[in-house]
Amino acid sequence: MSMQPFLDAILSGASGEDIAAIPIPESYRAAHVLRSEQEMWAGVESEDKDPRKSLHVGEVPTPEIAPDEVYIAVMASSINFNTVWTSIFEPLPTFLFLDRLGKESVWAKRHAQDFHAVGSDAAAVIIRVGSAVRNWKVGDRVTVHCNYVDDQDPSSHDDSMLGANQRIWGFESNYGGLADLAVVKANQLMPMPTHLTWEEAAVNALCASTSYRMLVGRHAAQMKQGDNVFVWGATGGIGAYAVQLVLNGGGTPVGVVSSENRVKLLQAMGCENVIDRRAEGYQFWADEHTQDEGEWRRLGKKVRSLIGDDPDIVFEHPGRSTMGASVFIAKRGGTVVTCAATSGYMLEFDNRHLWMKLKRIVSSHFANYQEAWNMNRLIDQGRIHPVMSAVYSLDQVGEAANVVHKNQAEGKLGVLCLAPEAGLGIQDPEKRERIGEDRITLFQRHARGELA
Ligand code: NAP
């Protein structure tokens, strides 16, 4: 394995100086899709597109690093829904993003390749720093957030998510985290939480930061203590962090899931108000073109029966299947905050319910560096926990992406990249004990059937 010397050095506790003396290999192992296969799913329905066929694991050439970038040895990463989108080439093949990026500058040109090395999360060790990197050094253990911004663009200096050419690393850029090595900008780096394993540390940044911005940051719903927050997909990637943020911030979550098994998990998280959407049989769409307002009302009544009120905030991401209901059930003056549209992005809602009751729909997308940093700090403080239910090896990345594509996993799936086994990387075992193994591993224990 081309990265073996780095792995040996990291496992043996080598100094940053020793790590910096190891040569960077000319190629490395990465999960990637191929430009030559971007038409492979023509005519196939979304649900039948199989990431196991399009996600390959193999050597890709190592690019140079720009002065403001670092190479990281990736110990672990995670599956995000964007890797599912890349692997099924929907809504667009991501090579379009890479080609557009490639035109921006000499350094950006490196990204436009016939392979796309994917992945937007990582827990890693820095193995080289570019000449302009100031705050980080070789040997530092880090997590990586995926906001990829051009710091010379004035539009990214109020809120970097407003940057005209803001991108998501490993989705709209190349050399992502599902690999043994990755290239990241120094302003994507955050200190690795010291009580977590590599894989526990790797699963948080993308989903947790997204939920933080949607609920807590000043750019979206701005949840207050006491708010009632309705969360779709409450044991999913972003939903499970949303539930924790609501509980941590003094609010009341109402969590929606689709099985008895997930109801139990949600209750174990401390969410007392739970709706099993499958058991309740909600059918918001009577047919492909018509929504059923009676079903919205039935959901609204259910929420009132649980919390005695309408939600101040609806945490929305399923999109077409739920948006009509989300707008309807939000409280007068309340907020629907949306970051996605998994079931379809052409949304429909009854505008009368929006304007007559003075509701707002607020958009949100990932998080700026400050928001991601604040979220990482909450995790490091042990106030918010990883929601990792299972761990895969990098060679199984297609399988793991397929599980997420099919909505078969709770929380997040970790992926071991260089880390030879799960359970390594904890820097502060006493802190882990103080915070509580049970809380940190709740989703894993649930997946193993160990919750009472
Ligand atoms: P996930 O782990 O698959 O969880 C999504 C959850 O949504 C599932 O657990 C499922 O829960 C629920 N769900 C799925 N389809 C549904 C439907 N038709 N109606 C109601 N609930 C449904 O995915 P994730 O990581 O949380 O991501 C969710 C979406 O957000 C994806 O589209 C992703 O691309 C997007 N996202 C966007 C950003 C951003 O920055 N804009 C960041 C992260 C994720 P139940 O079946 O249990 O109800």
Residues whose N, C-alpha, C, O or C-beta is under 5 A from the ligand:
A	BS01	NAP	F81 N82 L206 C207 T210 W232 G233 T235 G236 G237 I238 G239 V256 V257 S258 R262 H317 P318 S321 C339 A340 A341 T342 S343 S364 H365 F366 V404 A409 G411
